[in-house]
Amino acid sequence: MIVLASAVFGALLGILTARKNGGNKKDMAQYAAGFGIAMTVVGVVITIVVARTVS
């Protein structure tokens, strides 16, 4: 669940960043993909840390 939430948050953050920089739809898609992938990796790391800490 953390991974999915972080991926969606990253995609939205990427879209907002591209829009702020004056990008077109292709720029927004590229930023969304890049930020989404990066935040997914962060979400995976957080999930692993939480799983190891709780167990």
Gaussian input, Z-matrix of N, CA and C with variables (Angstrom, degrees):
# hf/3-21g

backbone

0 1
 N
 C     1     B1
 C     2     B2     1     A1
 N     3     B3     2     A2     1     D1
 C     4     B4     3     A3     2     D2
 C     5     B5     4     A4     3     D3
 N     6     B6     5     A5     4     D4
 C     7     B7     6     A6     5     D5
 C     8     B8     7     A7     6     D6
 N     9     B9     8     A8     7     D7
 C    10    B10     9     A9     8     D8
 C    11    B11    10    A10     9     D9
 N    12    B12    11    A11    10    D10
 C    13    B13    12    A12    11    D11
 C    14    B14    13    A13    12    D12
 N    15    B15    14    A14    13    D13
 C    16    B16    15    A15    14    D14
 C    17    B17    16    A16    15    D15
 N    18    B18    17    A17    16    D16
 C    19    B19    18    A18    17    D17
 C    20    B20    19    A19    18    D18
 N    21    B21    20    A20    19    D19
 C    22    B22    21    A21    20    D20
 C    23    B23    22    A22    21    D21
 N    24    B24    23    A23    22    D22
 C    25    B25    24    A24    23    D23
 C    26    B26    25    A25    24    D24
 N    27    B27    26    A26    25    D25
 C    28    B28    27    A27    26    D26
 C    29    B29    28    A28    27    D27
 N    30    B30    29    A29    28    D28
 C    31    B31    30    A30    29    D29
 C    32    B32    31    A31    30    D30
 N    33    B33    32    A32    31    D31
 C    34    B34    33    A33    32    D32
 C    35    B35    34    A34    33    D33
 N    36    B36    35    A35    34    D34
 C    37    B37    36    A36    35    D35
 C    38    B38    37    A37    36    D36
 N    39    B39    38    A38    37    D37
 C    40    B40    39    A39    38    D38
 C    41    B41    40    A40    39    D39
 N    42    B42    41    A41    40    D40
 C    43    B43    42    A42    41    D41
 C    44    B44    43    A43    42    D42
 N    45    B45    44    A44    43    D43
 C    46    B46    45    A45    44    D44
 C    47    B47    46    A46    45    D45
 N    48    B48    47    A47    46    D46
 C    49    B49    48    A48    47    D47
 C    50    B50    49    A49    48    D48
 N    51    B51    50    A50    49    D49
 C    52    B52    51    A51    50    D50
 C    53    B53    52    A52    51    D51
 N    54    B54    53    A53    52    D52
 C    55    B55    54    A54    53    D53
 C    56    B56    55    A55    54    D54
 N    57    B57    56    A56    55    D55
 C    58    B58    57    A57    56    D56
 C    59    B59    58    A58    57    D57
 N    60    B60    59    A59    58    D58
 C    61    B61    60    A60    59    D59
 C    62    B62    61    A61    60    D60
 N    63    B63    62    A62    61    D61
 C    64    B64    63    A63    62    D62
 C    65    B65    64    A64    63    D63
 N    66    B66    65    A65    64    D64
 C    67    B67    66    A66    65    D65
 C    68    B68    67    A67    66    D66
 N    69    B69    68    A68    67    D67
 C    70    B70    69    A69    68    D68
 C    71    B71    70    A70    69    D69
 N    72    B72    71    A71    70    D70
 C    73    B73    72    A72    71    D71
 C    74    B74    73    A73    72    D72
 N    75    B75    74    A74    73    D73
 C    76    B76    75    A75    74    D74
 C    77    B77    76    A76    75    D75
 N    78    B78    77    A77    76    D76
 C    79    B79    78    A78    77    D77
 C    80    B80    79    A79    78    D78
 N    81    B81    80    A80    79    D79
 C    82    B82    81    A81    80    D80
 C    83    B83    82    A82    81    D81
 N    84    B84    83    A83    82    D82
 C    85    B85    84    A84    83    D83
 C    86    B86    85    A85    84    D84
 N    87    B87    86    A86    85    D85
 C    88    B88    87    A87    86    D86
 C    89    B89    88    A88    87    D87
 N    90    B90    89    A89    88    D88
 C    91    B91    90    A90    89    D89
 C    92    B92    91    A91    90    D90
 N    93    B93    92    A92    91    D91
 C    94    B94    93    A93    92    D92
 C    95    B95    94    A94    93    D93
 N    96    B96    95    A95    94    D94
 C    97    B97    96    A96    95    D95
 C    98    B98    97    A97    96    D96
 N    99    B99    98    A98    97    D97
 C   100   B100    99    A99    98    D98
 C   101   B101   100   A100    99    D99
 N   102   B102   101   A101   100   D100
 C   103   B103   102   A102   101   D101
 C   104   B104   103   A103   102   D102
 N   105   B105   104   A104   103   D103
 C   106   B106   105   A105   104   D104
 C   107   B107   106   A106   105   D105
 N   108   B108   107   A107   106   D106
 C   109   B109   108   A108   107   D107
 C   110   B110   109   A109   108   D108
 N   111   B111   110   A110   109   D109
 C   112   B112   111   A111   110   D110
 C   113   B113   112   A112   111   D111
 N   114   B114   113   A113   112   D112
 C   115   B115   114   A114   113   D113
 C   116   B116   115   A115   114   D114
 N   117   B117   116   A116   115   D115
 C   118   B118   117   A117   116   D116
 C   119   B119   118   A118   117   D117
 N   120   B120   119   A119   118   D118
 C   121   B121   120   A120   119   D119
 C   122   B122   121   A121   120   D120
 N   123   B123   122   A122   121   D121
 C   124   B124   123   A123   122   D122
 C   125   B125   124   A124   123   D123
 N   126   B126   125   A125   124   D124
 C   127   B127   126   A126   125   D125
 C   128   B128   127   A127   126   D126
 N   129   B129   128   A128   127   D127
 C   130   B130   129   A129   128   D128
 C   131   B131   130   A130   129   D129
 N   132   B132   131   A131   130   D130
 C   133   B133   132   A132   131   D131
 C   134   B134   133   A133   132   D132
 N   135   B135   134   A134   133   D133
 C   136   B136   135   A135   134   D134
 C   137   B137   136   A136   135   D135
 N   138   B138   137   A137   136   D136
 C   139   B139   138   A138   137   D137
 C   140   B140   139   A139   138   D138
 N   141   B141   140   A140   139   D139
 C   142   B142   141   A141   140   D140
 C   143   B143   142   A142   141   D141
 N   144   B144   143   A143   142   D142
 C   145   B145   144   A144   143   D143
 C   146   B146   145   A145   144   D144
 N   147   B147   146   A146   145   D145
 C   148   B148   147   A147   146   D146
 C   149   B149   148   A148   147   D147
 N   150   B150   149   A149   148   D148
 C   151   B151   150   A150   149   D149
 C   152   B152   151   A151   150   D150
 N   153   B153   152   A152   151   D151
 C   154   B154   153   A153   152   D152
 C   155   B155   154   A154   153   D153
 N   156   B156   155   A155   154   D154
 C   157   B157   156   A156   155   D155
 C   158   B158   157   A157   156   D156
 N   159   B159   158   A158   157   D157
 C   160   B160   159   A159   158   D158
 C   161   B161   160   A160   159   D159
 N   162   B162   161   A161   160   D160
 C   163   B163   162   A162   161   D161
 C   164   B164   163   A163   162   D162

   B1=1.4459
   B2=1.5256
   B3=1.3216
   B4=1.4619
   B5=1.5207
   B6=1.3160
   B7=1.4683
   B8=1.5240
   B9=1.3106
   B10=1.4621
   B11=1.5336
   B12=1.3160
   B13=1.4665
   B14=1.5251
   B15=1.3194
   B16=1.4657
   B17=1.5235
   B18=1.3244
   B19=1.4678
   B20=1.5281
   B21=1.3251
   B22=1.4706
   B23=1.5253
   B24=1.3319
   B25=1.4670
   B26=1.5259
   B27=1.3275
   B28=1.4516
   B29=1.5160
   B30=1.3250
   B31=1.4672
   B32=1.5262
   B33=1.3229
   B34=1.4696
   B35=1.5252
   B36=1.3187
   B37=1.4583
   B38=1.5255
   B39=1.3271
   B40=1.4531
   B41=1.5207
   B42=1.3186
   B43=1.4617
   B44=1.5169
   B45=1.3213
   B46=1.4698
   B47=1.5265
   B48=1.3239
   B49=1.4703
   B50=1.5186
   B51=1.3296
   B52=1.4628
   B53=1.5295
   B54=1.3216
   B55=1.4636
   B56=1.5346
   B57=1.3282
   B58=1.4649
   B59=1.5267
   B60=1.3398
   B61=1.4634
   B62=1.5218
   B63=1.3354
   B64=1.4573
   B65=1.5143
   B66=1.3189
   B67=1.4576
   B68=1.5169
   B69=1.3315
   B70=1.4624
   B71=1.5336
   B72=1.3230
   B73=1.4686
   B74=1.5229
   B75=1.3281
   B76=1.4607
   B77=1.5254
   B78=1.3235
   B79=1.4603
   B80=1.5272
   B81=1.3401
   B82=1.4688
   B83=1.5233
   B84=1.3249
   B85=1.4665
   B86=1.5283
   B87=1.3267
   B88=1.4595
   B89=1.5263
   B90=1.3115
   B91=1.4635
   B92=1.5231
   B93=1.3368
   B94=1.4624
   B95=1.5266
   B96=1.3183
   B97=1.4643
   B98=1.5282
   B99=1.3067
   B100=1.4635
   B101=1.5181
   B102=1.3242
   B103=1.4577
   B104=1.5252
   B105=1.3371
   B106=1.4611
   B107=1.5155
   B108=1.3155
   B109=1.4673
   B110=1.5259
   B111=1.3225
   B112=1.4648
   B113=1.5272
   B114=1.3131
   B115=1.4630
   B116=1.5256
   B117=1.3232
   B118=1.4623
   B119=1.5193
   B120=1.3150
   B121=1.4675
   B122=1.5282
   B123=1.3218
   B124=1.4654
   B125=1.5304
   B126=1.3164
   B127=1.4586
   B128=1.5165
   B129=1.3165
   B130=1.4676
   B131=1.5242
   B132=1.3205
   B133=1.4623
   B134=1.5245
   B135=1.3238
   B136=1.4671
   B137=1.5258
   B138=1.3263
   B139=1.4609
   B140=1.5220
   B141=1.3234
   B142=1.4626
   B143=1.5235
   B144=1.3210
   B145=1.4670
   B146=1.5257
   B147=1.3212
   B148=1.4673
   B149=1.5391
   B150=1.3113
   B151=1.4512
   B152=1.5299
   B153=1.3014
   B154=1.4745
   B155=1.5154
   B156=1.3211
   B157=1.4539
   B158=1.5238
   B159=1.3210
   B160=1.4577
   B161=1.5254
   B162=1.3079
   B163=1.4726
   B164=1.5015
   A1=110.83
   A2=115.75
   A3=119.43
   A4=110.34
   A5=116.55
   A6=120.92
   A7=110.68
   A8=116.46
   A9=120.59
   A10=110.98
   A11=116.12
   A12=119.87
   A13=111.03
   A14=117.24
   A15=119.26
   A16=111.56
   A17=117.87
   A18=120.86
   A19=110.68
   A20=116.55
   A21=120.44
   A22=109.75
   A23=116.83
   A24=120.61
   A25=110.62
   A26=117.79
   A27=121.54
   A28=112.76
   A29=116.44
   A30=120.02
   A31=110.78
   A32=116.43
   A33=119.45
   A34=111.02
   A35=116.76
   A36=120.38
   A37=110.98
   A38=117.13
   A39=121.18
   A40=112.57
   A41=116.55
   A42=120.51
   A43=110.40
   A44=116.53
   A45=119.84
   A46=111.72
   A47=116.91
   A48=120.50
   A49=110.97
   A50=116.61
   A51=119.78
   A52=110.82
   A53=116.73
   A54=120.36
   A55=110.55
   A56=116.26
   A57=120.75
   A58=111.14
   A59=116.21
   A60=120.64
   A61=112.63
   A62=117.91
   A63=120.82
   A64=114.43
   A65=117.55
   A66=120.54
   A67=112.83
   A68=114.67
   A69=120.23
   A70=109.30
   A71=117.32
   A72=120.82
   A73=112.20
   A74=117.05
   A75=119.69
   A76=110.96
   A77=116.82
   A78=120.20
   A79=111.12
   A80=115.29
   A81=119.30
   A82=111.02
   A83=117.07
   A84=120.40
   A85=110.83
   A86=116.69
   A87=119.96
   A88=111.10
   A89=116.98
   A90=120.50
   A91=110.47
   A92=116.68
   A93=120.51
   A94=110.62
   A95=116.88
   A96=120.07
   A97=110.84
   A98=117.09
   A99=120.41
   A100=113.00
   A101=115.98
   A102=119.97
   A103=110.38
   A104=116.98
   A105=120.41
   A106=112.15
   A107=116.65
   A108=120.75
   A109=110.65
   A110=116.33
   A111=119.93
   A112=111.39
   A113=116.59
   A114=119.40
   A115=111.63
   A116=117.94
   A117=120.89
   A118=110.40
   A119=116.66
   A120=120.64
   A121=110.11
   A122=116.70
   A123=120.57
   A124=109.67
   A125=117.50
   A126=121.48
   A127=112.79
   A128=117.25
   A129=121.20
   A130=109.94
   A131=117.24
   A132=120.92
   A133=110.56
   A134=117.02
   A135=120.48
   A136=110.16
   A137=117.71
   A138=121.68
   A139=110.99
   A140=117.09
   A141=120.94
   A142=110.67
   A143=117.04
   A144=120.88
   A145=110.62
   A146=116.60
   A147=120.07
   A148=109.99
   A149=117.58
   A150=120.50
   A151=111.51
   A152=116.81
   A153=119.46
   A154=112.27
   A155=116.69
   A156=120.34
   A157=111.44
   A158=117.44
   A159=121.83
   A160=110.96
   A161=117.85
   A162=120.88
   A163=113.29
   D1=-38.63
   D2=178.47
   D3=-63.84
   D4=-38.21
   D5=-178.45
   D6=-65.04
   D7=-44.78
   D8=-179.73
   D9=-64.75
   D10=-44.19
   D11=179.74
   D12=-63.70
   D13=-41.06
   D14=179.86
   D15=-69.23
   D16=-33.39
   D17=177.91
   D18=-66.42
   D19=-44.06
   D20=179.36
   D21=-66.21
   D22=-42.74
   D23=178.34
   D24=-61.09
   D25=-42.64
   D26=178.72
   D27=-63.92
   D28=-40.42
   D29=178.62
   D30=-64.67
   D31=-44.32
   D32=178.18
   D33=-64.17
   D34=-40.18
   D35=177.96
   D36=-63.76
   D37=-38.07
   D38=177.27
   D39=-65.52
   D40=-41.81
   D41=178.21
   D42=-63.14
   D43=-45.03
   D44=-179.75
   D45=-65.03
   D46=-37.18
   D47=178.38
   D48=-65.87
   D49=-44.45
   D50=179.53
   D51=-65.48
   D52=-39.75
   D53=179.46
   D54=-65.03
   D55=-39.29
   D56=179.23
   D57=-64.79
   D58=-34.29
   D59=179.90
   D60=-84.72
   D61=3.73
   D62=177.14
   D63=81.73
   D64=27.25
   D65=-178.26
   D66=-81.48
   D67=158.78
   D68=176.42
   D69=-88.96
   D70=-170.95
   D71=-175.30
   D72=-64.11
   D73=-35.78
   D74=178.76
   D75=-67.58
   D76=-39.43
   D77=176.20
   D78=-62.89
   D79=-42.16
   D80=179.16
   D81=-62.92
   D82=-39.55
   D83=178.75
   D84=-65.62
   D85=-41.02
   D86=-179.46
   D87=-67.97
   D88=-43.57
   D89=177.42
   D90=-63.29
   D91=-41.64
   D92=179.57
   D93=-61.62
   D94=-42.15
   D95=179.41
   D96=-66.24
   D97=-46.21
   D98=-179.02
   D99=-63.61
   D100=-48.97
   D101=179.72
   D102=-66.69
   D103=-37.44
   D104=178.93
   D105=-62.74
   D106=-43.80
   D107=178.31
   D108=-64.71
   D109=-44.58
   D110=-179.55
   D111=-62.35
   D112=-43.97
   D113=-179.51
   D114=-71.62
   D115=-27.19
   D116=175.06
   D117=-65.06
   D118=-41.97
   D119=177.23
   D120=-61.99
   D121=-42.74
   D122=177.47
   D123=-62.02
   D124=-41.92
   D125=178.41
   D126=-63.04
   D127=-38.16
   D128=177.53
   D129=-64.45
   D130=-43.80
   D131=179.04
   D132=-62.58
   D133=-43.94
   D134=178.75
   D135=-62.49
   D136=-41.69
   D137=178.95
   D138=-61.41
   D139=-43.00
   D140=179.37
   D141=-64.24
   D142=-44.04
   D143=-179.94
   D144=-62.73
   D145=-44.08
   D146=-179.87
   D147=-65.38
   D148=-42.07
   D149=-178.64
   D150=-64.62
   D151=-38.61
   D152=179.86
   D153=-75.43
   D154=-29.99
   D155=-179.34
   D156=-74.99
   D157=-40.53
   D158=-176.35
   D159=-74.23
   D160=-39.91
   D161=-175.31
   D162=-73.93

